[in-house]
């Protein structure tokens, strides 16, 4: 039950890299890291979730709260690298309609990647 959060700023873009499980035990760590992030107007925050192996409802709540904060600061949030499983969680909850989500998943059709 570990989580690792790192940020790298490049101009108006802040890239965040999250690795591990996001659950009841690790969500407070993620919340603290996101709360400490300085968000400038018109900036883009991209959170790479490609190395997130598990996400529960507590973690989803963290992302919702962070999304609201980013919008309030007149900035943009983009979630990138989500696995099909994480995409499904965001779809089921309707959050995929609110948030900008980019996946790294490939669609398989007759054993061919599209």
Buried (B, 14 or more C-beta within 10 A) or exposed (E): EEBEBEBEBEEEEBBBBBBBBBBEEBBEBBBEBBEEBEBEEEBBBBBBBBEBEEBBEBBBEBBBEBBEBBEEBEBBBBBBBBBEEBBEBBEEBEBBEBBEBEBEEEEEEEEEEE
